[in-house]
Amino acid sequence: MPAGPQLIRDGVIRLIISSHEGDLSVSDIEAHGGVLEAVNYTSLSYIRLLDAIENEFGAYLDADEGAEALGTVDGIVAAVLADLGSDAV
């Protein structure tokens, strides 16, 4: 089922929060510019997130490729959209 960029972004943020090992909110993420390291995102949380993204969106994101870009909400959303291609619109 096609999903627009805003739906993907909302879903990614929801998955970031649910994969985190503690209390995290949308406002926490926004206050830190969407940078996962700034909200104490652990490597285990990150692995959970990539798995959840694959399950939710069917997008495979390789943690070893473009790890720096995948450290932000915007980077993750861009990677999901790129992986999904025309299926995302």
PDB file of N, CA, C and O in Angstrom:
ATOM      1  N   MET A   1       0.842  -1.177   0.000  1.00  0.00           N
ATOM      2  CA  MET A   1       0.000   0.000   0.000  1.00  0.00           C
ATOM      3  C   MET A   1       0.888   1.241   0.000  1.00  0.00           C
ATOM      4  O   MET A   1       1.768   1.364   0.852  1.00  0.00           O
ATOM      5  N   PRO A   2       0.675   2.155  -0.932  1.00  0.00           N
ATOM      6  CA  PRO A   2       1.481   3.357  -0.995  1.00  0.00           C
ATOM      7  C   PRO A   2       1.301   4.221   0.251  1.00  0.00           C
ATOM      8  O   PRO A   2       0.210   4.301   0.816  1.00  0.00           O
ATOM      9  N   ALA A   3       2.372   4.855   0.659  1.00  0.00           N
ATOM     10  CA  ALA A   3       2.325   5.761   1.801  1.00  0.00           C
ATOM     11  C   ALA A   3       3.088   7.019   1.434  1.00  0.00           C
ATOM     12  O   ALA A   3       4.199   6.940   0.910  1.00  0.00           O
ATOM     13  N   GLY A   4       2.510   8.170   1.701  1.00  0.00           N
ATOM     14  CA  GLY A   4       3.170   9.425   1.390  1.00  0.00           C
ATOM     15  C   GLY A   4       4.297   9.727   2.357  1.00  0.00           C
ATOM     16  O   GLY A   4       4.412   9.092   3.405  1.00  0.00           O
ATOM     17  N   PRO A   5       5.129  10.701   2.004  1.00  0.00           N
ATOM     18  CA  PRO A   5       6.278  11.054   2.842  1.00  0.00           C
ATOM     19  C   PRO A   5       5.908  11.419   4.279  1.00  0.00           C
ATOM     20  O   PRO A   5       6.632  11.052   5.205  1.00  0.00           O
ATOM     21  N   GLN A   6       4.801  12.131   4.487  1.00  0.00           N
ATOM     22  CA  GLN A   6       4.434  12.501   5.858  1.00  0.00           C
ATOM     23  C   GLN A   6       4.024  11.272   6.667  1.00  0.00           C
ATOM     24  O   GLN A   6       4.348  11.178   7.851  1.00  0.00           O
ATOM     25  N   LEU A   7       3.319  10.337   6.045  1.00  0.00           N
ATOM     26  CA  LEU A   7       2.961   9.100   6.749  1.00  0.00           C
ATOM     27  C   LEU A   7       4.205   8.290   7.095  1.00  0.00           C
ATOM     28  O   LEU A   7       4.285   7.696   8.170  1.00  0.00           O
ATOM     29  N   ILE A   8       5.171   8.267   6.184  1.00  0.00           N
ATOM     30  CA  ILE A   8       6.433   7.569   6.444  1.00  0.00           C
ATOM     31  C   ILE A   8       7.139   8.242   7.617  1.00  0.00           C
ATOM     32  O   ILE A   8       7.608   7.565   8.532  1.00  0.00           O
ATOM     33  N   ARG A   9       7.215   9.570   7.594  1.00  0.00           N
ATOM     34  CA  ARG A   9       7.887  10.311   8.667  1.00  0.00           C
ATOM     35  C   ARG A   9       7.214  10.044  10.016  1.00  0.00           C
ATOM     36  O   ARG A   9       7.887   9.770  11.009  1.00  0.00           O
ATOM     37  N   ASP A  10       5.897  10.124  10.042  1.00  0.00           N
ATOM     38  CA  ASP A  10       5.168   9.859  11.286  1.00  0.00           C
ATOM     39  C   ASP A  10       5.440   8.441  11.779  1.00  0.00           C
ATOM     40  O   ASP A  10       5.636   8.221  12.974  1.00  0.00           O
ATOM     41  N   GLY A  11       5.450   7.487  10.862  1.00  0.00           N
ATOM     42  CA  GLY A  11       5.720   6.098  11.228  1.00  0.00           C
ATOM     43  C   GLY A  11       7.130   5.898  11.731  1.00  0.00           C
ATOM     44  O   GLY A  11       7.346   5.158  12.691  1.00  0.00           O
ATOM     45  N   VAL A  12       8.100   6.549  11.094  1.00  0.00           N
ATOM     46  CA  VAL A  12       9.497   6.435  11.530  1.00  0.00           C
ATOM     47  C   VAL A  12       9.645   6.994  12.942  1.00  0.00           C
ATOM     48  O   VAL A  12      10.302   6.380  13.782  1.00  0.00           O
ATOM     49  N   ILE A  13       9.049   8.137  13.208  1.00  0.00           N
ATOM     50  CA  ILE A  13       9.133   8.722  14.551  1.00  0.00           C
ATOM     51  C   ILE A  13       8.483   7.795  15.576  1.00  0.00           C
ATOM     52  O   ILE A  13       9.020   7.597  16.667  1.00  0.00           O
ATOM     53  N   ARG A  14       7.347   7.236  15.233  1.00  0.00           N
ATOM     54  CA  ARG A  14       6.684   6.294  16.146  1.00  0.00           C
ATOM     55  C   ARG A  14       7.596   5.101  16.432  1.00  0.00           C
ATOM     56  O   ARG A  14       7.695   4.654  17.575  1.00  0.00           O
ATOM     57  N   LEU A  15       8.258   4.586  15.398  1.00  0.00           N
ATOM     58  CA  LEU A  15       9.152   3.438  15.577  1.00  0.00           C
ATOM     59  C   LEU A  15      10.404   3.815  16.360  1.00  0.00           C
ATOM     60  O   LEU A  15      10.909   3.002  17.134  1.00  0.00           O
ATOM     61  N   ILE A  16      10.909   5.023  16.177  1.00  0.00           N
ATOM     62  CA  ILE A  16      12.057   5.494  16.959  1.00  0.00           C
ATOM     63  C   ILE A  16      11.696   5.490  18.437  1.00  0.00           C
ATOM     64  O   ILE A  16      12.473   5.026  19.272  1.00  0.00           O
ATOM     65  N   ILE A  17      10.527   6.005  18.754  1.00  0.00           N
ATOM     66  CA  ILE A  17      10.090   6.068  20.152  1.00  0.00           C
ATOM     67  C   ILE A  17       9.890   4.670  20.724  1.00  0.00           C
ATOM     68  O   ILE A  17      10.317   4.399  21.846  1.00  0.00           O
ATOM     69  N   SER A  18       9.253   3.786  19.979  1.00  0.00           N
ATOM     70  CA  SER A  18       8.982   2.444  20.507  1.00  0.00           C
ATOM     71  C   SER A  18      10.240   1.581  20.588  1.00  0.00           C
ATOM     72  O   SER A  18      10.275   0.620  21.356  1.00  0.00           O
ATOM     73  N   SER A  19      11.270   1.908  19.812  1.00  0.00           N
ATOM     74  CA  SER A  19      12.512   1.133  19.840  1.00  0.00           C
ATOM     75  C   SER A  19      13.483   1.626  20.905  1.00  0.00           C
ATOM     76  O   SER A  19      14.443   0.932  21.241  1.00  0.00           O
ATOM     77  N   HIS A  20      13.242   2.811  21.434  1.00  0.00           N
ATOM     78  CA  HIS A  20      14.133   3.419  22.428  1.00  0.00           C
ATOM     79  C   HIS A  20      14.028   2.686  23.763  1.00  0.00           C
ATOM     80  O   HIS A  20      12.969   2.167  24.115  1.00  0.00           O
ATOM     81  N   GLU A  21      15.120   2.651  24.487  1.00  0.00           N
ATOM     82  CA  GLU A  21      15.169   1.942  25.773  1.00  0.00           C
ATOM     83  C   GLU A  21      14.889   2.869  26.948  1.00  0.00           C
ATOM     84  O   GLU A  21      15.618   2.840  27.940  1.00  0.00           O
ATOM     85  N   GLY A  22      13.887   3.661  26.860  1.00  0.00           N
ATOM     86  CA  GLY A  22      13.563   4.579  27.944  1.00  0.00           C
ATOM     87  C   GLY A  22      12.448   5.497  27.518  1.00  0.00           C
ATOM     88  O   GLY A  22      11.752   5.247  26.534  1.00  0.00           O
ATOM     89  N   ASP A  23      12.287   6.562  28.274  1.00  0.00           N
ATOM     90  CA  ASP A  23      11.256   7.542  27.950  1.00  0.00           C
ATOM     91  C   ASP A  23      11.757   8.462  26.850  1.00  0.00           C
ATOM     92  O   ASP A  23      12.821   9.069  26.969  1.00  0.00           O
ATOM     93  N   LEU A  24      10.995   8.556  25.801  1.00  0.00           N
ATOM     94  CA  LEU A  24      11.331   9.417  24.677  1.00  0.00           C
ATOM     95  C   LEU A  24      10.025   9.896  24.069  1.00  0.00           C
ATOM     96  O   LEU A  24       9.074   9.128  23.931  1.00  0.00           O
ATOM     97  N   SER A  25       9.987  11.167  23.707  1.00  0.00           N
ATOM     98  CA  SER A  25       8.771  11.729  23.112  1.00  0.00           C
ATOM     99  C   SER A  25       9.109  12.425  21.802  1.00  0.00           C
ATOM    100  O   SER A  25      10.273  12.660  21.478  1.00  0.00           O
ATOM    101  N   VAL A  26       8.070  12.742  21.071  1.00  0.00           N
ATOM    102  CA  VAL A  26       8.247  13.484  19.823  1.00  0.00           C
ATOM    103  C   VAL A  26       8.936  14.810  20.114  1.00  0.00           C
ATOM    104  O   VAL A  26       9.820  15.224  19.364  1.00  0.00           O
ATOM    105  N   SER A  27       8.542  15.480  21.192  1.00  0.00           N
ATOM    106  CA  SER A  27       9.152  16.776  21.515  1.00  0.00           C
ATOM    107  C   SER A  27      10.633  16.629  21.851  1.00  0.00           C
ATOM    108  O   SER A  27      11.421  17.520  21.536  1.00  0.00           O
ATOM    109  N   ASP A  28      11.030  15.515  22.490  1.00  0.00           N
ATOM    110  CA  ASP A  28      12.454  15.262  22.756  1.00  0.00           C
ATOM    111  C   ASP A  28      13.224  15.165  21.439  1.00  0.00           C
ATOM    112  O   ASP A  28      14.289  15.761  21.281  1.00  0.00           O
ATOM    113  N   ILE A  29      12.670  14.409  20.511  1.00  0.00           N
ATOM    114  CA  ILE A  29      13.318  14.222  19.210  1.00  0.00           C
ATOM    115  C   ILE A  29      13.421  15.560  18.482  1.00  0.00           C
ATOM    116  O   ILE A  29      14.478  15.895  17.947  1.00  0.00           O
ATOM    117  N   GLU A  30      12.344  16.316  18.460  1.00  0.00           N
ATOM    118  CA  GLU A  30      12.337  17.612  17.776  1.00  0.00           C
ATOM    119  C   GLU A  30      13.288  18.599  18.434  1.00  0.00           C
ATOM    120  O   GLU A  30      13.950  19.374  17.744  1.00  0.00           O
ATOM    121  N   ALA A  31      13.362  18.580  19.771  1.00  0.00           N
ATOM    122  CA  ALA A  31      14.242  19.496  20.492  1.00  0.00           C
ATOM    123  C   ALA A  31      15.713  19.257  20.168  1.00  0.00           C
ATOM    124  O   ALA A  31      16.541  20.156  20.314  1.00  0.00           O
ATOM    125  N   HIS A  32      16.029  18.057  19.732  1.00  0.00           N
ATOM    126  CA  HIS A  32      17.416  17.711  19.394  1.00  0.00           C
ATOM    127  C   HIS A  32      17.627  17.606  17.885  1.00  0.00           C
ATOM    128  O   HIS A  32      18.569  16.962  17.424  1.00  0.00           O
ATOM    129  N   GLY A  33      16.751  18.238  17.132  1.00  0.00           N
ATOM    130  CA  GLY A  33      16.906  18.298  15.685  1.00  0.00           C
ATOM    131  C   GLY A  33      16.801  16.964  14.980  1.00  0.00           C
ATOM    132  O   GLY A  33      17.287  16.811  13.860  1.00  0.00           O
ATOM    133  N   GLY A  34      16.169  15.992  15.628  1.00  0.00           N
ATOM    134  CA  GLY A  34      16.001  14.682  15.005  1.00  0.00           C
ATOM    135  C   GLY A  34      17.251  13.826  15.017  1.00  0.00           C
ATOM    136  O   GLY A  34      17.311  12.807  14.329  1.00  0.00           O
ATOM    137  N   VAL A  35      18.258  14.228  15.793  1.00  0.00           N
ATOM    138  CA  VAL A  35      19.518  13.478  15.873  1.00  0.00           C
ATOM    139  C   VAL A  35      19.384  12.402  16.947  1.00  0.00           C
ATOM    140  O   VAL A  35      19.197  12.713  18.124  1.00  0.00           O
ATOM    141  N   LEU A  36      19.480  11.138  16.540  1.00  0.00           N
ATOM    142  CA  LEU A  36      19.253  10.037  17.476  1.00  0.00           C
ATOM    143  C   LEU A  36      20.307   9.972  18.572  1.00  0.00           C
ATOM    144  O   LEU A  36      19.982   9.681  19.723  1.00  0.00           O
ATOM    145  N   GLU A  37      21.549  10.236  18.238  1.00  0.00           N
ATOM    146  CA  GLU A  37      22.608  10.208  19.249  1.00  0.00           C
ATOM    147  C   GLU A  37      22.340  11.227  20.355  1.00  0.00           C
ATOM    148  O   GLU A  37      22.668  10.986  21.516  1.00  0.00           O
ATOM    149  N   ALA A  38      21.748  12.353  19.997  1.00  0.00           N
ATOM    150  CA  ALA A  38      21.463  13.414  20.963  1.00  0.00           C
ATOM    151  C   ALA A  38      20.382  13.025  21.965  1.00  0.00           C
ATOM    152  O   ALA A  38      20.283  13.632  23.031  1.00  0.00           O
ATOM    153  N   VAL A  39      19.570  12.017  21.637  1.00  0.00           N
ATOM    154  CA  VAL A  39      18.542  11.550  22.575  1.00  0.00           C
ATOM    155  C   VAL A  39      18.954  10.212  23.196  1.00  0.00           C
ATOM    156  O   VAL A  39      18.117   9.429  23.644  1.00  0.00           O
ATOM    157  N   ASN A  40      20.272   9.976  23.208  1.00  0.00           N
ATOM    158  CA  ASN A  40      20.851   8.773  23.830  1.00  0.00           C
ATOM    159  C   ASN A  40      20.322   7.479  23.222  1.00  0.00           C
ATOM    160  O   ASN A  40      20.019   6.523  23.936  1.00  0.00           O
ATOM    161  N   TYR A  41      20.218   7.462  21.918  1.00  0.00           N
ATOM    162  CA  TYR A  41      19.774   6.265  21.208  1.00  0.00           C
ATOM    163  C   TYR A  41      20.916   5.267  21.197  1.00  0.00           C
ATOM    164  O   TYR A  41      22.008   5.584  20.724  1.00  0.00           O
ATOM    165  N   THR A  42      20.687   4.074  21.708  1.00  0.00           N
ATOM    166  CA  THR A  42      21.742   3.068  21.807  1.00  0.00           C
ATOM    167  C   THR A  42      21.828   2.223  20.541  1.00  0.00           C
ATOM    168  O   THR A  42      20.939   2.261  19.690  1.00  0.00           O
ATOM    169  N   SER A  43      22.899   1.472  20.433  1.00  0.00           N
ATOM    170  CA  SER A  43      23.056   0.595  19.266  1.00  0.00           C
ATOM    171  C   SER A  43      21.971  -0.476  19.243  1.00  0.00           C
ATOM    172  O   SER A  43      21.507  -0.859  18.169  1.00  0.00           O
ATOM    173  N   LEU A  44      21.560  -0.963  20.407  1.00  0.00           N
ATOM    174  CA  LEU A  44      20.485  -1.950  20.463  1.00  0.00           C
ATOM    175  C   LEU A  44      19.163  -1.338  19.987  1.00  0.00           C
ATOM    176  O   LEU A  44      18.411  -1.970  19.246  1.00  0.00           O
ATOM    177  N   SER A  45      18.891  -0.115  20.415  1.00  0.00           N
ATOM    178  CA  SER A  45      17.685   0.583  19.950  1.00  0.00           C
ATOM    179  C   SER A  45      17.724   0.763  18.443  1.00  0.00           C
ATOM    180  O   SER A  45      16.708   0.617  17.763  1.00  0.00           O
ATOM    181  N   TYR A  46      18.897   1.078  17.929  1.00  0.00           N
ATOM    182  CA  TYR A  46      19.066   1.298  16.498  1.00  0.00           C
ATOM    183  C   TYR A  46      18.788   0.020  15.710  1.00  0.00           C
ATOM    184  O   TYR A  46      18.129   0.060  14.672  1.00  0.00           O
ATOM    185  N   ILE A  47      19.289  -1.106  16.201  1.00  0.00           N
ATOM    186  CA  ILE A  47      19.037  -2.399  15.538  1.00  0.00           C
ATOM    187  C   ILE A  47      17.545  -2.715  15.565  1.00  0.00           C
ATOM    188  O   ILE A  47      16.980  -3.165  14.568  1.00  0.00           O
ATOM    189  N   ARG A  48      16.914  -2.478  16.705  1.00  0.00           N
ATOM    190  CA  ARG A  48      15.460  -2.686  16.806  1.00  0.00           C
ATOM    191  C   ARG A  48      14.716  -1.809  15.811  1.00  0.00           C
ATOM    192  O   ARG A  48      13.754  -2.245  15.178  1.00  0.00           O
ATOM    193  N   LEU A  49      15.172  -0.568  15.681  1.00  0.00           N
ATOM    194  CA  LEU A  49      14.530   0.372  14.765  1.00  0.00           C
ATOM    195  C   LEU A  49      14.625  -0.110  13.324  1.00  0.00           C
ATOM    196  O   LEU A  49      13.624  -0.111  12.607  1.00  0.00           O
ATOM    197  N   LEU A  50      15.812  -0.519  12.890  1.00  0.00           N
ATOM    198  CA  LEU A  50      15.980  -0.976  11.512  1.00  0.00           C
ATOM    199  C   LEU A  50      15.116  -2.197  11.231  1.00  0.00           C
ATOM    200  O   LEU A  50      14.547  -2.326  10.147  1.00  0.00           O
ATOM    201  N   ASP A  51      15.020  -3.088  12.206  1.00  0.00           N
ATOM    202  CA  ASP A  51      14.163  -4.264  12.055  1.00  0.00           C
ATOM    203  C   ASP A  51      12.691  -3.850  11.967  1.00  0.00           C
ATOM    204  O   ASP A  51      11.945  -4.368  11.137  1.00  0.00           O
ATOM    205  N   ALA A  52      12.284  -2.923  12.818  1.00  0.00           N
ATOM    206  CA  ALA A  52      10.895  -2.452  12.819  1.00  0.00           C
ATOM    207  C   ALA A  52      10.550  -1.738  11.513  1.00  0.00           C
ATOM    208  O   ALA A  52       9.438  -1.877  11.004  1.00  0.00           O
ATOM    209  N   ILE A  53      11.499  -0.976  10.972  1.00  0.00           N
ATOM    210  CA  ILE A  53      11.264  -0.295   9.693  1.00  0.00           C
ATOM    211  C   ILE A  53      11.064  -1.312   8.580  1.00  0.00           C
ATOM    212  O   ILE A  53      10.184  -1.154   7.734  1.00  0.00           O
ATOM    213  N   GLU A  54      11.884  -2.354   8.585  1.00  0.00           N
ATOM    214  CA  GLU A  54      11.727  -3.389   7.557  1.00  0.00           C
ATOM    215  C   GLU A  54      10.368  -4.072   7.684  1.00  0.00           C
ATOM    216  O   GLU A  54       9.699  -4.324   6.682  1.00  0.00           O
ATOM    217  N   ASN A  55       9.961  -4.370   8.918  1.00  0.00           N
ATOM    218  CA  ASN A  55       8.662  -5.017   9.136  1.00  0.00           C
ATOM    219  C   ASN A  55       7.491  -4.103   8.780  1.00  0.00           C
ATOM    220  O   ASN A  55       6.511  -4.549   8.184  1.00  0.00           O
ATOM    221  N   GLU A  56       7.592  -2.844   9.140  1.00  0.00           N
ATOM    222  CA  GLU A  56       6.489  -1.890   8.942  1.00  0.00           C
ATOM    223  C   GLU A  56       6.350  -1.436   7.487  1.00  0.00           C
ATOM    224  O   GLU A  56       5.246  -1.395   6.942  1.00  0.00           O
ATOM    225  N   PHE A  57       7.476  -1.100   6.870  1.00  0.00           N
ATOM    226  CA  PHE A  57       7.438  -0.489   5.541  1.00  0.00           C
ATOM    227  C   PHE A  57       7.951  -1.394   4.429  1.00  0.00           C
ATOM    228  O   PHE A  57       7.753  -1.103   3.249  1.00  0.00           O
ATOM    229  N   GLY A  58       8.610  -2.490   4.798  1.00  0.00           N
ATOM    230  CA  GLY A  58       9.209  -3.347   3.781  1.00  0.00           C
ATOM    231  C   GLY A  58      10.462  -2.746   3.178  1.00  0.00           C
ATOM    232  O   GLY A  58      10.884  -3.136   2.089  1.00  0.00           O
ATOM    233  N   ALA A  59      11.058  -1.797   3.885  1.00  0.00           N
ATOM    234  CA  ALA A  59      12.274  -1.127   3.412  1.00  0.00           C
ATOM    235  C   ALA A  59      13.468  -1.688   4.169  1.00  0.00           C
ATOM    236  O   ALA A  59      13.469  -1.723   5.400  1.00  0.00           O
ATOM    237  N   TYR A  60      14.485  -2.128   3.430  1.00  0.00           N
ATOM    238  CA  TYR A  60      15.700  -2.641   4.051  1.00  0.00           C
ATOM    239  C   TYR A  60      16.731  -1.529   4.100  1.00  0.00           C
ATOM    240  O   TYR A  60      17.148  -1.013   3.063  1.00  0.00           O
ATOM    241  N   LEU A  61      17.145  -1.157   5.313  1.00  0.00           N
ATOM    242  CA  LEU A  61      18.182  -0.150   5.500  1.00  0.00           C
ATOM    243  C   LEU A  61      19.402  -0.835   6.086  1.00  0.00           C
ATOM    244  O   LEU A  61      19.323  -1.463   7.142  1.00  0.00           O
ATOM    245  N   ASP A  62      20.521  -0.717   5.407  1.00  0.00           N
ATOM    246  CA  ASP A  62      21.767  -1.341   5.834  1.00  0.00           C
ATOM    247  C   ASP A  62      22.495  -0.393   6.774  1.00  0.00           C
ATOM    248  O   ASP A  62      22.878   0.707   6.377  1.00  0.00           O
ATOM    249  N   ALA A  63      22.685  -0.816   8.014  1.00  0.00           N
ATOM    250  CA  ALA A  63      23.333   0.023   9.016  1.00  0.00           C
ATOM    251  C   ALA A  63      24.770   0.353   8.643  1.00  0.00           C
ATOM    252  O   ALA A  63      25.292   1.387   9.062  1.00  0.00           O
ATOM    253  N   ASP A  64      25.415  -0.504   7.866  1.00  0.00           N
ATOM    254  CA  ASP A  64      26.805  -0.271   7.482  1.00  0.00           C
ATOM    255  C   ASP A  64      26.939   0.712   6.326  1.00  0.00           C
ATOM    256  O   ASP A  64      27.984   1.343   6.163  1.00  0.00           O
ATOM    257  N   GLU A  65      25.911   0.842   5.543  1.00  0.00           N
ATOM    258  CA  GLU A  65      25.927   1.786   4.425  1.00  0.00           C
ATOM    259  C   GLU A  65      25.213   3.057   4.846  1.00  0.00           C
ATOM    260  O   GLU A  65      24.029   3.030   5.183  1.00  0.00           O
ATOM    261  N   GLY A  66      25.916   4.148   4.828  1.00  0.00           N
ATOM    262  CA  GLY A  66      25.294   5.426   5.156  1.00  0.00           C
ATOM    263  C   GLY A  66      24.892   5.554   6.603  1.00  0.00           C
ATOM    264  O   GLY A  66      23.867   6.162   6.913  1.00  0.00           O
ATOM    265  N   ALA A  67      25.693   4.982   7.505  1.00  0.00           N
ATOM    266  CA  ALA A  67      25.353   5.020   8.929  1.00  0.00           C
ATOM    267  C   ALA A  67      25.172   6.446   9.430  1.00  0.00           C
ATOM    268  O   ALA A  67      24.313   6.703  10.273  1.00  0.00           O
ATOM    269  N   GLU A  68      25.971   7.372   8.917  1.00  0.00           N
ATOM    270  CA  GLU A  68      25.853   8.762   9.346  1.00  0.00           C
ATOM    271  C   GLU A  68      24.497   9.344   8.954  1.00  0.00           C
ATOM    272  O   GLU A  68      23.862  10.032   9.753  1.00  0.00           O
ATOM    273  N   ALA A  69      24.055   9.073   7.739  1.00  0.00           N
ATOM    274  CA  ALA A  69      22.761   9.575   7.270  1.00  0.00           C
ATOM    275  C   ALA A  69      21.609   8.951   8.039  1.00  0.00           C
ATOM    276  O   ALA A  69      20.562   9.576   8.205  1.00  0.00           O
ATOM    277  N   LEU A  70      21.796   7.723   8.509  1.00  0.00           N
ATOM    278  CA  LEU A  70      20.729   7.042   9.240  1.00  0.00           C
ATOM    279  C   LEU A  70      20.698   7.430  10.716  1.00  0.00           C
ATOM    280  O   LEU A  70      19.966   6.822  11.497  1.00  0.00           O
ATOM    281  N   GLY A  71      21.466   8.412  11.099  1.00  0.00           N
ATOM    282  CA  GLY A  71      21.493   8.868  12.480  1.00  0.00           C
ATOM    283  C   GLY A  71      20.511   9.983  12.778  1.00  0.00           C
ATOM    284  O   GLY A  71      20.465  10.494  13.897  1.00  0.00           O
ATOM    285  N   THR A  72      19.723  10.363  11.777  1.00  0.00           N
ATOM    286  CA  THR A  72      18.735  11.425  11.974  1.00  0.00           C
ATOM    287  C   THR A  72      17.381  10.978  11.434  1.00  0.00           C
ATOM    288  O   THR A  72      17.297  10.097  10.579  1.00  0.00           O
ATOM    289  N   VAL A  73      16.343  11.592  11.940  1.00  0.00           N
ATOM    290  CA  VAL A  73      14.995  11.296  11.445  1.00  0.00           C
ATOM    291  C   VAL A  73      14.925  11.580   9.949  1.00  0.00           C
ATOM    292  O   VAL A  73      14.426  10.757   9.182  1.00  0.00           O
ATOM    293  N   ASP A  74      15.421  12.740   9.532  1.00  0.00           N
ATOM    294  CA  ASP A  74      15.361  13.097   8.109  1.00  0.00           C
ATOM    295  C   ASP A  74      16.132  12.108   7.248  1.00  0.00           C
ATOM    296  O   ASP A  74      15.674  11.737   6.167  1.00  0.00           O
ATOM    297  N   GLY A  75      17.299  11.679   7.718  1.00  0.00           N
ATOM    298  CA  GLY A  75      18.096  10.717   6.966  1.00  0.00           C
ATOM    299  C   GLY A  75      17.411   9.373   6.840  1.00  0.00           C
ATOM    300  O   GLY A  75      17.454   8.742   5.784  1.00  0.00           O
ATOM    301  N   ILE A  76      16.779   8.933   7.919  1.00  0.00           N
ATOM    302  CA  ILE A  76      16.069   7.650   7.897  1.00  0.00           C
ATOM    303  C   ILE A  76      14.871   7.730   6.958  1.00  0.00           C
ATOM    304  O   ILE A  76      14.637   6.819   6.164  1.00  0.00           O
ATOM    305  N   VAL A  77      14.116   8.815   7.050  1.00  0.00           N
ATOM    306  CA  VAL A  77      12.951   8.985   6.175  1.00  0.00           C
ATOM    307  C   VAL A  77      13.397   8.998   4.716  1.00  0.00           C
ATOM    308  O   VAL A  77      12.768   8.359   3.873  1.00  0.00           O
ATOM    309  N   ALA A  78      14.471   9.714   4.409  1.00  0.00           N
ATOM    310  CA  ALA A  78      14.980   9.765   3.034  1.00  0.00           C
ATOM    311  C   ALA A  78      15.400   8.379   2.556  1.00  0.00           C
ATOM    312  O   ALA A  78      15.145   8.010   1.410  1.00  0.00           O
ATOM    313  N   ALA A  79      16.045   7.612   3.434  1.00  0.00           N
ATOM    314  CA  ALA A  79      16.484   6.264   3.062  1.00  0.00           C
ATOM    315  C   ALA A  79      15.294   5.340   2.824  1.00  0.00           C
ATOM    316  O   ALA A  79      15.308   4.541   1.888  1.00  0.00           O
ATOM    317  N   VAL A  80      14.268   5.442   3.660  1.00  0.00           N
ATOM    318  CA  VAL A  80      13.064   4.623   3.470  1.00  0.00           C
ATOM    319  C   VAL A  80      12.402   4.986   2.145  1.00  0.00           C
ATOM    320  O   VAL A  80      12.036   4.105   1.368  1.00  0.00           O
ATOM    321  N   LEU A  81      12.251   6.273   1.892  1.00  0.00           N
ATOM    322  CA  LEU A  81      11.627   6.715   0.640  1.00  0.00           C
ATOM    323  C   LEU A  81      12.439   6.256  -0.568  1.00  0.00           C
ATOM    324  O   LEU A  81      11.869   5.835  -1.575  1.00  0.00           O
ATOM    325  N   ALA A  82      13.759   6.335  -0.473  1.00  0.00           N
ATOM    326  CA  ALA A  82      14.614   5.897  -1.582  1.00  0.00           C
ATOM    327  C   ALA A  82      14.485   4.395  -1.803  1.00  0.00           C
ATOM    328  O   ALA A  82      14.437   3.936  -2.944  1.00  0.00           O
ATOM    329  N   ASP A  83      14.429   3.627  -0.710  1.00  0.00           N
ATOM    330  CA  ASP A  83      14.318   2.174  -0.838  1.00  0.00           C
ATOM    331  C   ASP A  83      12.969   1.774  -1.429  1.00  0.00           C
ATOM    332  O   ASP A  83      12.883   0.839  -2.225  1.00  0.00           O
ATOM    333  N   LEU A  84      11.930   2.483  -1.036  1.00  0.00           N
ATOM    334  CA  LEU A  84      10.594   2.157  -1.532  1.00  0.00           C
ATOM    335  C   LEU A  84      10.358   2.666  -2.950  1.00  0.00           C
ATOM    336  O   LEU A  84       9.532   2.120  -3.680  1.00  0.00           O
ATOM    337  N   GLY A  85      11.076   3.701  -3.334  1.00  0.00           N
ATOM    338  CA  GLY A  85      10.926   4.260  -4.676  1.00  0.00           C
ATOM    339  C   GLY A  85       9.512   4.718  -4.947  1.00  0.00           C
ATOM    340  O   GLY A  85       8.915   5.415  -4.126  1.00  0.00           O
ATOM    341  N   SER A  86       8.972   4.338  -6.081  1.00  0.00           N
ATOM    342  CA  SER A  86       7.635   4.790  -6.484  1.00  0.00           C
ATOM    343  C   SER A  86       6.528   4.191  -5.627  1.00  0.00           C
ATOM    344  O   SER A  86       5.391   4.660  -5.682  1.00  0.00           O
ATOM    345  N   ASP A  87       6.836   3.164  -4.837  1.00  0.00           N
ATOM    346  CA  ASP A  87       5.825   2.581  -3.949  1.00  0.00           C
ATOM    347  C   ASP A  87       5.467   3.520  -2.801  1.00  0.00           C
ATOM    348  O   ASP A  87       4.458   3.313  -2.127  1.00  0.00           O
ATOM    349  N   ALA A  88       6.284   4.553  -2.571  1.00  0.00           N
ATOM    350  CA  ALA A  88       6.076   5.435  -1.427  1.00  0.00           C
ATOM    351  C   ALA A  88       5.145   6.600  -1.723  1.00  0.00           C
ATOM    352  O   ALA A  88       4.786   7.346  -0.812  1.00  0.00           O
ATOM    353  N   VAL A  89       4.756   6.766  -2.948  1.00  0.00           N
ATOM    354  CA  VAL A  89       3.908   7.921  -3.265  1.00  0.00           C
ATOM    355  C   VAL A  89       2.505   7.512  -3.619  1.00  0.00           C
ATOM    356  O   VAL A  89       1.668   8.367  -3.910  1.00  0.00           O
TER     357      VAL A  89
END
